Amino acid sequence: MELTCKNCGSKFRAALQLPLTTAVRVACPSCRTQMVLKPAHGAGQPPAPVPAPLPEDRPAPAPAAKAHRRVCAIADEPRPFRTFLGEHLRRLGFEVEFFETGDPTLEFVRRTRADLVIVNVYLKGKLGVEVSEEIKADPSLGQTRVILIGALFRANRFRANPTNLYGADEYIEEQIPEKEFRQIVRKLFPQLGPTLETPIEPREYDEARRLARLILSDIIIYHPAKVEEGIRDNTFFEVLKEEIDEGRQYYDSRVPFRVRRDTEIYSETLQQFVTMKREELLKTGTQ
């Protein structure tokens, strides 16, 4: 009998004994599509070919789920440091949005359930510490991580640990090295995967670095004229010797001996700040 393939339209003959009493499977010689011929329901009617799926046919795989792209909100004044943060976060796979005040930041975070918020302590209007407190008080934002930028100061100098005061997960200063910033982000988001960078140091080293930055921030805030003079005249360590020594005493009282023995974290933190500010002066020609 002559058949027509409903897949490719080819006509071909199949040696079948009519009338059919059971279903018969035949294959098109052109495209190899298999069809099932069923017995006719009425007298004198030829069997109707019905395409059958090939045994190797499988359901089309479901489209792969779109990879989650993390969202970060940075609330800070427009400046090179804000750009620095955004560039490194984008390299780590974050979508980054910038804000200058607290309320728009909070609205965005609540709407998008942002993964990370980096906020300057001293924002215009709603303070950054208030933004941090509101985020941490919102149960729907339980997965949102908060990093504070800047120093927190109280009458008991060098005693305030900002990451304990406002629920923030981390605390950074403007002079933070690129490598250390990326390590902090990877610590907050281990899912970012392995890195070829040096592994994050033990917690006590990390805490020592944060304490050194906090002490430096106190010095900068409480003695701006001396700091400016010391940077301008390259006499930072001389004009601020008393304040630096006071900070060193507090640093030594809080940092384990083996960390102080194996590193110069406090001195390096001060030197990095001076070097950065001296380079800025040279670039701007304001020395």
Secondary structure by P-SEA (a helix, b strand, c coil): cccccccccccccccccccccbbbbbbcccccbbbbbcccccccccbbbbbbcccccccccccccccbbbbbbbbccccaaaaaaaaaaaaaccbbbbbcccaaaaaaaaaccccbbbbbcccccccaaaaaaaaaaccccccbbbbbcbbbbccccccccccccccccccccccccaaaaaaaaaaaccccccccccccccaaaaaaaaaaaaaaaaaaaacaaaaaaaaaaccccccaaaaaaaaaaaaaacccaaaaaacaaaaaaaaaaaaaaaaaaaaaccc
